[in-house]
Amino acid sequence: MNLKQLSELLGLSQTTVSRALNGYPEVNEATRERVLQAVKETGYRPNKAAQRLATGKAGSIGLVMPTAPGHQSDVHFGEFLAGLGEEAVRHDFHFVIMPADPDDEVAALRRLAISGNVDALFVAYMRGHDPRLAMLKSLSMPYVVHGRSFGSEPDYPYLDIDNEGAFYDATRLLLQLGHTRFALMNGPMHLDFAIRRKNGVISALAERGLALDEGCMSHALMTDEQGLLAMEQFLRLPERPTAILCSSTVLALGAIRAVNQAGLRLGEDISLIAHDDVLPLLKPESFSVPLTTTRSSLRAAGVRIAQRLIGTVKQAGPFPDQELWKTELIVRASTGPVPQA
Protein backbone atom coordinates (compact mmCIF):
# COMPACT_ATOMS: atom_id res chain seq x y z
CA MET A 1 0.00 0.00 0.00
CA ASN A 2 1.27 3.46 -0.87
CA LEU A 3 0.39 6.89 0.55
CA LYS A 4 -2.22 7.60 -2.14
CA GLN A 5 -4.06 4.33 -1.43
CA LEU A 6 -3.96 4.93 2.32
CA SER A 7 -5.32 8.46 1.82
CA GLU A 8 -8.18 7.19 -0.33
CA LEU A 9 -9.00 4.50 2.24
CA LEU A 10 -9.24 7.13 4.99
CA GLY A 11 -10.96 9.80 2.87
CA LEU A 12 -8.20 12.27 3.72
CA SER A 13 -5.74 14.21 1.60
CA GLN A 14 -2.22 12.83 1.18
CA THR A 15 -0.89 15.97 2.87
CA THR A 16 -3.01 15.40 5.97
CA VAL A 17 -2.00 11.75 6.22
CA SER A 18 1.67 12.64 5.77
CA ARG A 19 1.47 15.36 8.41
CA ALA A 20 -0.29 13.02 10.83
CA LEU A 21 2.44 10.42 10.38
CA ASN A 22 5.18 12.99 10.89
CA GLY A 23 3.74 14.42 14.09
CA TYR A 24 2.83 17.89 12.85
CA PRO A 25 0.94 19.72 15.65
CA GLU A 26 -1.75 21.16 13.34
CA VAL A 27 -3.25 17.67 12.83
CA ASN A 28 -5.79 17.04 15.59
CA GLU A 29 -5.38 14.04 17.87
CA ALA A 30 -8.48 12.19 16.66
CA THR A 31 -7.28 12.32 13.03
CA ARG A 32 -3.77 11.29 14.03
CA GLU A 33 -5.09 8.27 15.97
CA ARG A 34 -7.30 7.28 13.03
CA VAL A 35 -4.34 7.42 10.64
CA LEU A 36 -2.09 5.45 12.99
CA GLN A 37 -4.76 2.78 13.45
CA ALA A 38 -5.09 2.43 9.66
CA VAL A 39 -1.30 2.14 9.35
CA LYS A 40 -1.32 -0.67 11.91
CA GLU A 41 -4.17 -2.51 10.18
CA THR A 42 -2.83 -2.18 6.63
CA GLY A 43 0.89 -2.59 7.35
CA TYR A 44 1.66 0.65 5.48
CA ARG A 45 5.29 1.76 5.64
CA PRO A 46 6.28 5.26 4.52
CA ASN A 47 8.76 5.53 1.67
CA LYS A 48 11.71 7.17 3.42
CA ALA A 49 13.05 8.83 0.28
CA ALA A 50 9.65 10.31 -0.58
CA GLN A 51 9.11 11.32 3.03
CA ARG A 52 12.40 13.19 3.02
CA LEU A 53 11.48 15.06 -0.15
CA ALA A 54 8.07 16.00 1.25
CA THR A 55 9.12 17.04 4.76
CA GLY A 56 12.80 17.92 4.46
CA LYS A 57 13.40 15.45 7.30
CA ALA A 58 15.47 12.27 7.11
CA GLY A 59 13.74 10.55 10.03
CA SER A 60 17.14 9.60 11.46
CA ILE A 61 19.30 10.17 14.52
CA GLY A 62 23.05 10.26 13.99
CA LEU A 63 25.89 9.05 16.17
CA VAL A 64 29.59 8.56 15.72
CA MET A 65 30.96 5.22 16.93
CA PRO A 66 34.67 5.36 17.80
CA THR A 67 36.43 2.27 16.58
CA ALA A 68 39.99 1.24 15.76
CA PRO A 69 42.20 -1.84 16.06
CA GLY A 70 42.44 -2.63 19.77
CA HIS A 71 39.54 -0.30 20.67
CA GLN A 72 37.25 -2.40 22.85
CA SER A 73 33.46 -2.33 22.65
CA ASP A 74 31.47 -1.59 25.79
CA VAL A 75 28.48 -3.51 27.15
CA HIS A 76 27.25 -0.33 28.89
CA PHE A 77 26.93 1.55 25.58
CA GLY A 78 25.00 -1.36 24.08
CA GLU A 79 22.38 -1.08 26.82
CA PHE A 80 22.08 2.68 26.25
CA LEU A 81 21.59 2.10 22.50
CA ALA A 82 18.87 -0.45 23.26
CA GLY A 83 16.88 2.28 25.00
CA LEU A 84 17.49 4.74 22.19
CA GLY A 85 16.35 2.13 19.66
CA GLU A 86 13.28 1.23 21.71
CA GLU A 87 11.98 4.80 21.43
CA ALA A 88 13.11 5.26 17.81
CA VAL A 89 11.04 2.25 16.73
CA ARG A 90 7.92 3.87 18.18
CA HIS A 91 8.38 6.81 15.81
CA ASP A 92 9.79 4.93 12.81
CA PHE A 93 13.12 6.73 13.18
CA HIS A 94 16.41 5.22 12.03
CA PHE A 95 19.97 5.30 13.34
CA VAL A 96 22.79 6.48 11.14
CA ILE A 97 26.03 5.25 12.69
CA MET A 98 29.32 6.64 11.39
CA PRO A 99 32.38 4.66 12.50
CA ALA A 100 35.42 6.84 13.11
CA ASP A 101 38.88 6.71 14.59
CA PRO A 102 38.71 7.91 18.22
CA ASP A 103 41.02 10.80 17.31
CA ASP A 104 38.73 11.90 14.46
CA GLU A 105 35.40 12.19 16.28
CA VAL A 106 35.01 15.97 15.94
CA ALA A 107 35.50 15.88 12.16
CA ALA A 108 33.32 12.78 11.85
CA LEU A 109 30.45 14.48 13.70
CA ARG A 110 30.69 17.46 11.37
CA ARG A 111 30.67 15.22 8.29
CA LEU A 112 27.62 13.40 9.60
CA ALA A 113 25.81 16.64 10.38
CA ILE A 114 26.29 18.09 6.88
CA SER A 115 25.56 14.81 5.08
CA GLY A 116 21.82 15.46 4.99
CA ASN A 117 21.22 11.95 6.33
CA VAL A 118 20.32 12.88 9.92
CA ASP A 119 17.99 15.31 11.69
CA ALA A 120 19.68 15.27 15.08
CA LEU A 121 22.84 14.07 16.82
CA PHE A 122 23.74 12.67 20.19
CA VAL A 123 27.14 12.13 21.75
CA ALA A 124 28.27 10.03 24.69
CA TYR A 125 31.45 9.15 26.59
CA MET A 126 31.85 12.80 27.58
CA ARG A 127 35.30 13.93 28.66
CA GLY A 128 36.58 16.78 30.76
CA HIS A 129 36.91 19.88 28.53
CA ASP A 130 35.38 17.87 25.69
CA PRO A 131 36.44 19.25 22.27
CA ARG A 132 33.24 18.03 20.60
CA LEU A 133 31.09 20.61 22.37
CA ALA A 134 32.35 23.66 20.46
CA MET A 135 31.64 21.93 17.15
CA LEU A 136 28.15 20.81 18.22
CA LYS A 137 27.28 24.35 19.34
CA SER A 138 28.29 25.67 15.91
CA LEU A 139 25.72 23.48 14.12
CA SER A 140 22.14 24.46 13.35
CA MET A 141 21.02 20.94 14.26
CA PRO A 142 19.42 19.58 17.44
CA TYR A 143 21.69 17.52 19.66
CA VAL A 144 21.73 16.09 23.16
CA VAL A 145 24.75 15.08 25.19
CA HIS A 146 24.62 11.97 27.38
CA GLY A 147 26.67 13.09 30.35
CA ARG A 148 28.46 16.38 30.93
CA SER A 149 31.93 17.82 30.36
CA PHE A 150 33.79 18.64 33.56
CA GLY A 151 35.46 22.05 33.33
CA SER A 152 33.34 23.22 30.37
CA GLU A 153 30.67 25.90 30.57
CA PRO A 154 27.36 24.01 31.13
CA ASP A 155 25.52 25.79 28.30
CA TYR A 156 24.55 22.76 26.20
CA PRO A 157 21.62 20.28 26.23
CA TYR A 158 22.36 17.19 28.28
CA LEU A 159 20.99 14.31 30.29
CA ASP A 160 23.21 13.04 33.07
CA ILE A 161 23.01 11.32 36.42
CA ASP A 162 24.39 12.91 39.57
CA ASN A 163 27.59 10.87 39.59
CA GLU A 164 29.26 12.97 42.28
CA GLY A 165 26.21 12.78 44.54
CA ALA A 166 25.88 9.02 44.00
CA PHE A 167 29.43 8.24 45.11
CA TYR A 168 29.30 10.83 47.89
CA ASP A 169 26.25 9.04 49.34
CA ALA A 170 27.82 5.61 48.87
CA THR A 171 30.98 6.74 50.67
CA ARG A 172 28.93 8.26 53.48
CA LEU A 173 27.17 4.92 54.01
CA LEU A 174 30.52 3.12 54.34
CA LEU A 175 31.81 5.80 56.72
CA GLN A 176 28.72 5.35 58.88
CA LEU A 177 29.59 1.63 59.05
CA GLY A 178 32.96 2.58 60.55
CA HIS A 179 35.23 2.14 57.49
CA THR A 180 38.28 4.39 57.15
CA ARG A 181 40.39 2.57 54.52
CA PHE A 182 38.85 3.08 51.08
CA ALA A 183 39.62 2.13 47.48
CA LEU A 184 38.00 3.23 44.23
CA MET A 185 37.72 1.18 41.03
CA ASN A 186 36.81 3.72 38.38
CA GLY A 187 36.39 4.08 34.63
CA PRO A 188 39.04 5.76 32.43
CA MET A 189 40.24 8.91 34.21
CA HIS A 190 39.54 11.28 31.28
CA LEU A 191 35.81 10.50 31.21
CA ASP A 192 33.47 12.92 32.94
CA PHE A 193 31.56 10.36 35.01
CA ALA A 194 34.83 8.99 36.42
CA ILE A 195 36.02 12.49 37.38
CA ARG A 196 32.77 13.25 39.18
CA ARG A 197 32.57 9.89 40.98
CA LYS A 198 36.12 10.31 42.24
CA ASN A 199 35.24 13.81 43.44
CA GLY A 200 32.20 12.45 45.30
CA VAL A 201 34.36 9.95 47.19
CA ILE A 202 37.05 12.54 47.99
CA SER A 203 34.45 15.06 49.21
CA ALA A 204 32.77 12.60 51.60
CA LEU A 205 36.13 11.42 52.98
CA ALA A 206 37.37 15.00 53.47
CA GLU A 207 34.40 15.72 55.75
CA ARG A 208 35.84 13.08 58.12
CA GLY A 209 39.43 14.26 57.73
CA LEU A 210 40.31 11.31 55.51
CA ALA A 211 41.94 11.14 52.06
CA LEU A 212 41.84 8.69 49.16
CA ASP A 213 45.38 7.43 48.62
CA GLU A 214 46.66 7.34 45.02
CA GLY A 215 47.59 3.69 45.50
CA CYS A 216 43.96 2.93 46.32
CA MET A 217 42.58 4.10 42.98
CA SER A 218 42.38 2.34 39.63
CA HIS A 219 41.21 3.85 36.34
CA ALA A 220 40.58 1.41 33.51
CA LEU A 221 38.04 0.03 31.06
CA MET A 222 35.11 -1.31 33.06
CA THR A 223 35.56 -5.04 32.49
CA ASP A 224 35.57 -7.95 34.92
CA GLU A 225 39.25 -8.59 34.11
CA GLN A 226 40.16 -5.04 35.17
CA GLY A 227 38.11 -5.49 38.33
CA LEU A 228 40.05 -8.64 39.18
CA LEU A 229 43.44 -7.01 38.56
CA ALA A 230 42.57 -3.88 40.56
CA MET A 231 41.29 -5.85 43.56
CA GLU A 232 44.34 -8.10 43.55
CA GLN A 233 46.49 -4.95 43.66
CA PHE A 234 44.48 -3.50 46.57
CA LEU A 235 44.68 -6.76 48.53
CA ARG A 236 48.49 -6.71 48.28
CA LEU A 237 48.72 -3.34 50.06
CA PRO A 238 50.29 -3.40 53.57
CA GLU A 239 47.02 -2.02 54.94
CA ARG A 240 44.39 -3.33 52.60
CA PRO A 241 41.20 -1.31 52.21
CA THR A 242 38.03 -2.58 53.86
CA ALA A 243 35.65 -0.47 51.73
CA ILE A 244 35.57 -0.62 47.91
CA LEU A 245 33.61 1.56 45.51
CA CYS A 246 33.17 0.26 41.94
CA SER A 247 31.99 2.31 38.99
CA SER A 248 30.23 -0.71 37.48
CA THR A 249 28.79 -4.08 38.42
CA VAL A 250 31.01 -5.46 35.64
CA LEU A 251 34.11 -4.30 37.56
CA ALA A 252 32.55 -5.70 40.74
CA LEU A 253 32.24 -9.13 39.12
CA GLY A 254 36.04 -9.39 38.79
CA ALA A 255 36.67 -7.71 42.14
CA ILE A 256 34.54 -10.26 43.97
CA ARG A 257 36.37 -13.10 42.24
CA ALA A 258 39.63 -11.75 43.72
CA VAL A 259 38.02 -11.41 47.16
CA ASN A 260 36.84 -15.03 47.03
CA GLN A 261 40.23 -16.30 45.80
CA ALA A 262 41.88 -14.55 48.74
CA GLY A 263 39.60 -16.44 51.14
CA LEU A 264 37.87 -13.25 52.29
CA ARG A 265 34.15 -12.78 52.91
CA LEU A 266 32.25 -10.05 51.07
CA GLY A 267 30.16 -7.96 53.44
CA GLU A 268 32.26 -9.05 56.41
CA ASP A 269 36.01 -8.74 55.69
CA ILE A 270 35.45 -6.32 52.82
CA SER A 271 32.44 -4.14 51.98
CA LEU A 272 31.72 -3.19 48.38
CA ILE A 273 29.31 -0.80 46.64
CA ALA A 274 28.97 -0.79 42.84
CA HIS A 275 27.12 1.42 40.41
CA ASP A 276 24.29 -0.49 38.76
CA ASP A 277 23.40 0.61 35.21
CA VAL A 278 20.59 -1.99 35.27
CA LEU A 279 22.33 -4.34 32.84
CA PRO A 280 19.87 -7.19 32.19
CA LEU A 281 22.49 -9.96 32.34
CA LEU A 282 24.15 -8.72 35.53
CA LYS A 283 21.61 -8.20 38.28
CA PRO A 284 23.16 -7.12 41.62
CA GLU A 285 20.60 -9.08 43.63
CA SER A 286 21.70 -12.28 41.83
CA PHE A 287 25.36 -12.15 42.95
CA SER A 288 26.31 -14.85 45.50
CA VAL A 289 26.36 -11.99 48.02
CA PRO A 290 23.77 -9.45 46.79
CA LEU A 291 25.43 -6.12 46.01
CA THR A 292 24.73 -2.77 47.58
CA THR A 293 24.43 -0.39 44.62
CA THR A 294 23.82 3.11 43.38
CA ARG A 295 21.24 2.56 40.66
CA SER A 296 20.24 4.35 37.46
CA SER A 297 19.07 2.73 34.22
CA LEU A 298 21.15 3.30 31.09
CA ARG A 299 18.27 2.02 28.95
CA ALA A 300 15.92 4.61 30.48
CA ALA A 301 18.49 7.30 29.66
CA GLY A 302 18.57 6.11 26.04
CA VAL A 303 14.76 6.24 25.84
CA ARG A 304 14.68 9.76 27.28
CA ILE A 305 17.35 11.13 24.94
CA ALA A 306 15.50 9.66 21.94
CA GLN A 307 12.26 11.26 23.18
CA ARG A 308 13.95 14.64 23.37
CA LEU A 309 15.69 14.40 19.99
CA ILE A 310 12.73 13.00 18.05
CA GLY A 311 10.32 15.35 19.82
CA THR A 312 12.50 18.33 18.90
CA VAL A 313 12.71 17.23 15.26
CA LYS A 314 8.91 16.82 15.18
CA GLN A 315 8.42 20.12 17.02
CA ALA A 316 6.52 18.28 19.74
CA GLY A 317 8.25 20.04 22.66
CA PRO A 318 9.10 21.92 24.67
CA PHE A 319 11.59 19.71 26.48
CA PRO A 320 13.93 20.62 29.34
CA ASP A 321 17.34 21.58 28.04
CA GLN A 322 19.23 19.96 30.89
CA GLU A 323 18.30 17.00 33.09
CA LEU A 324 20.24 15.68 36.07
CA TRP A 325 18.84 12.41 37.44
CA LYS A 326 19.34 11.35 41.03
CA THR A 327 20.50 7.77 41.61
CA GLU A 328 18.97 5.35 44.10
CA LEU A 329 21.13 3.85 46.88
CA ILE A 330 20.01 0.25 47.48
CA VAL A 331 21.54 -1.47 50.50
CA ARG A 332 22.08 -5.23 50.27
CA ALA A 333 24.42 -7.76 51.86
CA SER A 334 27.78 -6.66 50.34
CA THR A 335 28.16 -3.86 52.92
CA GLY A 336 28.64 -4.37 56.63
CA PRO A 337 30.40 -2.92 59.66
CA VAL A 338 34.15 -2.45 59.52
CA PRO A 339 35.83 -5.76 60.57
CA GLN A 340 37.33 -5.72 64.06
CA ALA A 341 41.11 -6.07 64.17
BELLIN-V824823 format. One record per backbone hydrogen bond with DSSP energy under -0.5 kcal/mol. NH is the residue of the N-H (numbers start at 1). CO is the residue of the C=O. E is the energy in kcal/mol with one decimal. If there is no record, write none. Layout:
NH|CO|E / NH|CO|E
This chain:
6|2|-2.3 / 7|3|-2.4 / 8|4|-2.3 / 9|5|-2.2 / 10|6|-1.8 / 11|7|-1.4 / 12|7|-2.1 / 17|13|-2.2 / 18|14|-2.6 / 19|15|-2.6 / 20|16|-2.4 / 21|17|-2.3 / 22|18|-1.5 / 23|20|-1.0 / 24|19|-2.3 / 27|24|-1.4 / 28|26|-0.5 / 32|28|-2.3 / 33|29|-2.6 / 34|30|-2.0 / 35|31|-2.5 / 36|32|-2.7 / 37|33|-2.3 / 38|34|-1.9 / 39|35|-2.3 / 40|36|-2.0 / 41|37|-2.2 / 42|38|-2.4 / 43|39|-1.9 / 44|39|-0.7 / 48|46|-0.8 / 51|47|-2.9 / 52|48|-2.3 / 53|49|-1.8 / 54|50|-2.3 / 55|51|-2.5 / 56|52|-2.3 / 61|94|-2.8 / 62|120|-3.0 / 63|96|-2.2 / 65|63|-0.5 / 65|98|-2.0 / 66|64|-0.7 / 67|100|-2.8 / 71|68|-2.7 / 72|70|-0.7 / 78|74|-1.5 / 79|75|-1.5 / 80|76|-1.8 / 81|77|-2.6 / 82|78|-1.6 / 83|79|-1.4 / 84|80|-2.0 / 85|81|-2.9 / 86|82|-2.1 / 87|83|-1.7 / 88|84|-2.1 / 89|85|-2.4 / 90|86|-0.8 / 91|87|-0.8 / 91|88|-0.9 / 92|89|-1.1 / 93|88|-2.6 / 94|59|-2.6 / 96|61|-2.5 / 97|95|-0.5 / 98|63|-2.5 / 98|96|-0.6 / 99|97|-0.7 / 100|65|-2.0 / 104|101|-2.7 / 105|102|-0.7 / 108|104|-2.3 / 109|105|-2.6 / 110|106|-1.8 / 111|107|-2.4 / 112|108|-2.3 / 113|109|-2.5 / 114|110|-2.0 / 115|111|-0.5 / 115|112|-0.8 / 116|113|-0.6 / 119|60|-2.7 / 120|60|-0.8 / 121|142|-2.0 / 122|62|-1.6 / 123|144|-1.4 / 126|146|-0.6 / 128|190|-1.7 / 129|150|-1.9 / 130|127|-1.0 / 133|130|-1.2 / 135|131|-0.7 / 136|132|-2.4 / 137|133|-2.6 / 138|134|-1.0 / 138|135|-0.6 / 139|135|-0.5 / 139|136|-1.2 / 142|119|-0.6 / 144|121|-1.5 / 145|157|-2.2 / 146|123|-2.9 / 147|145|-0.9 / 147|159|-2.4 / 150|148|-0.6 / 152|149|-2.2 / 155|153|-2.3 / 158|321|-1.4 / 159|145|-2.2 / 160|323|-2.4 / 162|325|-2.6 / 163|161|-2.1 / 166|162|-2.4 / 167|163|-2.0 / 168|164|-1.9 / 169|165|-2.5 / 170|166|-2.0 / 171|167|-1.9 / 172|168|-2.4 / 173|169|-2.1 / 174|170|-1.7 / 175|171|-2.4 / 176|172|-2.5 / 177|173|-1.1 / 178|175|-1.9 / 179|174|-2.1 / 182|180|-0.7 / 183|243|-1.9 / 184|216|-2.7 / 185|245|-3.3 / 186|184|-0.6 / 186|218|-3.0 / 191|188|-1.8 / 192|126|-3.2 / 195|191|-1.9 / 196|192|-2.5 / 197|193|-2.4 / 198|194|-2.2 / 199|195|-2.1 / 200|196|-2.0 / 201|197|-2.0 / 202|198|-2.6 / 203|199|-2.5 / 204|200|-1.9 / 205|201|-2.4 / 206|202|-2.4 / 207|203|-1.3 / 208|204|-0.5 / 208|205|-1.5 / 209|206|-1.7 / 210|205|-2.6 / 213|211|-0.7 / 216|213|-2.0 / 217|214|-1.2 / 218|184|-2.2 / 220|186|-1.8 / 223|221|-1.9 / 227|223|-1.8 / 228|224|-2.2 / 229|225|-2.4 / 230|226|-2.4 / 231|227|-2.2 / 232|228|-2.4 / 233|229|-1.9 / 234|230|-2.3 / 235|231|-2.6 / 236|232|-0.8 / 236|233|-0.7 / 237|234|-1.3 / 240|238|-0.6 / 242|181|-1.8 / 243|181|-1.8 / 244|271|-2.6 / 245|183|-2.3 / 246|273|-2.9 / 247|185|-2.1 / 249|275|-0.9 / 252|248|-1.9 / 253|249|-1.6 / 254|250|-1.1 / 255|251|-2.3 / 256|252|-2.8 / 257|253|-1.2 / 258|254|-1.8 / 259|255|-2.0 / 260|256|-2.7 / 261|257|-2.3 / 262|258|-1.5 / 263|260|-1.6 / 264|259|-2.3 / 266|264|-0.5 / 267|270|-3.7 / 267|334|-0.6 / 268|265|-1.5 / 269|265|-2.1 / 270|265|-1.6 / 271|242|-3.0 / 272|334|-2.1 / 273|244|-2.4 / 274|292|-2.0 / 275|246|-1.4 / 276|274|-0.5 / 276|294|-3.7 / 277|275|-0.7 / 282|279|-1.8 / 286|283|-1.8 / 287|284|-0.9 / 290|288|-0.5 / 291|284|-2.1 / 292|272|-0.7 / 293|330|-2.3 / 294|274|-1.8 / 295|328|-2.6 / 296|276|-2.3 / 298|277|-2.0 / 301|297|-1.4 / 302|298|-2.2 / 303|299|-2.4 / 304|300|-2.3 / 305|301|-2.4 / 306|302|-2.1 / 307|303|-2.3 / 308|304|-2.3 / 309|305|-2.6 / 310|306|-2.9 / 311|307|-2.3 / 312|308|-2.0 / 313|309|-2.3 / 314|310|-2.4 / 315|312|-1.0 / 316|311|-3.6 / 323|158|-1.8 / 325|160|-3.1 / 325|323|-0.5 / 328|295|-1.9 / 330|293|-3.3 / 330|328|-0.7 / 331|329|-0.6 / 334|290|-1.2 / 335|332|-0.9 / 338|177|-2.3
